[in-house]
Amino acid sequence: MAQVPAATRALRVLRFLAGQPEPVAVERIARELGIPRSTTYHLLQAMADEGFVVHLADDRRYGLGVAAFEVGSGYSRQAPLQRLARRPLASLVDRTGHSAHLAVPHGRDVLYVVEERAPGRPPLVTDVGVRLPSHLTASGRAILAHLPASQVRALYPDRAAFTDRTGLGPGSPTALRSVLSETRQRGYAIEDGEVTAGMASVAAAVLDHNEMPVAGVAITYPTAELDERQRERLSGAVVATAGTLTRRLRGR
């Protein structure tokens, strides 16, 4: 029972950090939550040791760590999100004639939890249960583009954090920032040949009530099969489906 107050305070810290647009200083955490500063330091250190928060030493601030994303992803992987997604994804496949899937964040990867394969289309690497690097996939980029820059830096601090599949795609934090900036300006994410040669994908993020990304909706198609106008129509359908899921996730 002696551990209950500490556990409660740690959960309050997590909830507070999750609601902030960027990492915050320990003084503000202590002040906002009414926790003594020394106690706040001890809590944050313990949470950092377990990966739930990350200390950004240069900024003297704390933000959410990878373990916090894994907990959030664990919820997203369970039945509520998958059940909400199946009909909208099936409708998306019917409208476009291409296979669709839903992926959730899992550390630096995305984990595919729903796949709706279009009739006559070949199987893809994005089968249910498969994990792929977020920085290479359209779904992952759609998710990363909605995260605060400090959280992206925590996930991708240096070149060692980047993996490669086909020789294409960002391989450094600077290159990733450029890709994510383009994604935000465009309003959706794309990748072309960076996961599988000859195949391209377009994706949009599903957002929770805090405007944080919990999943990515994507369509994958043969690169040579669509012209620019067809790709634009496909992108619009994906964005609309992600919007539908966002509203349903918020109970609307």
QUIGIGI-V113223 format. One record per residue. N is the residue number from 1. RES is the residue in one letter. PHI is phi in radians with two decimals (NA if undefined). OMEGA is omega in whole degrees, -180 to 180 (none if undefined). Layout:
n:res:phi:omega
N:RES:PHI:OMEGA
N:RES:PHI:OMEGA
This chain:
n:res:phi:omega
1:M:NA:-179
2:A:-1.12:-178
3:Q:-1.51:-175
4:V:-1.10:179
5:P:-1.02:179
6:A:-1.11:179
7:A:-1.10:179
8:T:-1.09:179
9:R:-1.13:179
10:A:-1.09:178
11:L:-1.16:177
12:R:-1.13:177
13:V:-1.10:179
14:L:-1.05:-179
15:R:-1.11:179
16:F:-1.09:-179
17:L:-1.10:-180
18:A:-1.14:-179
19:G:-1.59:-178
20:Q:-1.69:179
21:P:-1.29:-180
22:E:-2.75:178
23:P:-1.01:-175
24:V:-2.27:180
25:A:-1.32:-178
26:V:-1.06:180
27:E:-1.07:-180
28:R:-1.23:178
29:I:-1.02:-180
30:A:-1.07:-177
31:R:-1.17:-176
32:E:-1.14:-176
33:L:-1.71:179
34:G:1.19:179
35:I:-1.90:177
36:P:-0.94:-175
37:R:-1.04:-179
38:S:-1.11:177
39:T:-1.14:179
40:T:-1.08:177
41:Y:-1.03:-179
42:H:-1.10:178
43:L:-1.06:-178
44:L:-1.12:179
45:Q:-1.13:178
46:A:-1.10:-180
47:M:-1.21:176
48:A:-1.18:179
49:D:-1.05:-180
50:E:-1.64:177
51:G:1.51:-178
52:F:-1.43:172
53:V:-2.29:177
54:V:-2.24:179
55:H:-1.65:177
56:L:-1.59:-170
57:A:-1.03:-178
58:D:-1.09:-179
59:D:-1.62:-176
60:R:0.98:-179
61:R:-2.40:179
62:Y:-2.12:176
63:G:-2.36:179
64:L:-1.18:178
65:G:-1.73:-176
66:V:-1.08:-179
67:A:-1.07:177
68:A:-1.14:177
69:F:-1.13:-180
70:E:-1.15:177
71:V:-1.11:177
72:G:-1.08:179
73:S:-1.16:179
74:G:-1.05:176
75:Y:-1.12:-176
76:S:-1.11:-178
77:R:-1.34:-177
78:Q:-1.40:-169
79:A:-0.98:-174
80:P:-0.95:-178
81:L:-1.18:-179
82:Q:-1.13:179
83:R:-1.18:177
84:L:-1.13:-171
85:A:-1.50:-168
86:R:-1.07:-178
87:R:-1.18:177
88:P:-1.04:179
89:L:-1.20:177
90:A:-1.10:177
91:S:-1.13:179
92:L:-1.10:178
93:V:-1.12:180
94:D:-1.07:-178
95:R:-1.29:-172
96:T:-1.82:-177
97:G:1.37:179
98:H:-2.15:-178
99:S:-1.23:-178
100:A:-2.17:178
101:H:-2.65:178
102:L:-2.12:180
103:A:-2.21:179
104:V:-2.11:-179
105:P:-1.21:179
106:H:-2.56:-173
107:G:1.15:177
108:R:-1.48:-178
109:D:-1.86:163
110:V:-1.99:179
111:L:-1.95:-178
112:Y:-1.48:-174
113:V:-2.02:177
114:V:-2.46:172
115:E:-2.33:174
116:E:-2.07:-176
117:R:-1.50:178
118:A:-1.28:180
119:P:-1.00:177
120:G:1.41:179
121:R:-1.56:-179
122:P:-1.26:177
123:P:-1.14:-179
124:L:-2.00:177
125:V:-1.27:-176
126:T:-1.50:178
127:D:-1.32:-180
128:V:-1.03:180
129:G:1.65:180
130:V:-1.41:175
131:R:-1.98:178
132:L:-2.35:-179
133:P:-1.08:-177
134:S:-1.05:-174
135:H:-1.23:180
136:L:-1.74:-175
137:T:-1.68:176
138:A:-1.13:179
139:S:-1.06:-180
140:G:-1.10:179
141:R:-1.15:178
142:A:-1.07:179
143:I:-1.22:-178
144:L:-1.05:-178
145:A:-1.14:-180
146:H:-1.73:178
147:L:-1.55:172
148:P:-1.01:-178
149:A:-0.99:-179
150:S:-1.14:178
151:Q:-1.28:175
152:V:-1.12:178
153:R:-1.09:179
154:A:-1.15:178
155:L:-1.33:-176
156:Y:-2.21:-175
157:P:-1.31:-176
158:D:-2.77:-177
159:R:-1.09:-178
160:A:-1.12:-179
161:A:-1.38:-174
162:F:-1.74:174
163:T:-1.98:-174
164:D:-2.37:177
165:R:-2.06:-174
166:T:-2.14:-177
167:G:1.53:180
168:L:-2.01:176
169:G:1.81:-178
170:P:-1.15:180
171:G:-2.21:-180
172:S:-2.65:177
173:P:-1.00:-180
174:T:-1.11:179
175:A:-1.12:179
176:L:-1.15:178
177:R:-1.02:179
178:S:-1.12:179
179:V:-1.07:-178
180:L:-1.23:176
181:S:-1.10:177
182:E:-1.09:179
183:T:-1.09:180
184:R:-1.12:180
185:Q:-1.16:-178
186:R:-1.31:-178
187:G:1.69:177
188:Y:-2.81:-177
189:A:-1.82:176
190:I:-2.35:167
191:E:-2.58:-177
192:D:-2.43:178
193:G:1.34:-177
194:E:-1.55:174
195:V:-1.83:178
196:T:-2.39:-180
197:A:-1.04:178
198:G:1.50:-180
199:M:-2.10:179
200:A:-2.28:179
201:S:-2.43:173
202:V:-2.28:-175
203:A:-2.54:174
204:A:-2.42:-175
205:A:-1.52:170
206:V:-1.74:-173
207:L:-1.97:177
208:D:-1.55:-175
209:H:-1.21:175
210:N:-1.68:-177
211:E:1.13:177
212:M:-1.69:-178
213:P:-1.32:178
214:V:-1.98:-179
215:A:-2.90:174
216:G:-2.27:175
217:V:-1.72:-176
218:A:-2.44:171
219:I:-2.10:177
220:T:-2.07:-175
221:Y:-2.61:175
222:P:-1.14:-175
223:T:-0.97:-174
224:A:-1.35:-172
225:E:-1.50:-174
226:L:-2.08:172
227:D:-1.59:-174
228:E:-1.08:-179
229:R:-1.13:179
230:Q:-1.14:178
231:R:-1.14:178
232:E:-1.12:178
233:R:-1.11:179
234:L:-1.08:179
235:S:-1.08:178
236:G:-1.08:179
237:A:-1.18:179
238:V:-1.17:179
239:V:-1.06:180
240:A:-1.11:179
241:T:-1.15:177
242:A:-1.08:177
243:G:-1.12:177
244:T:-1.08:179
245:L:-1.15:177
246:T:-1.04:180
247:R:-1.16:-180
248:R:-1.19:179
249:L:-1.12:179
250:R:-1.55:177
251:G:1.37:-178
252:R:-1.93:none
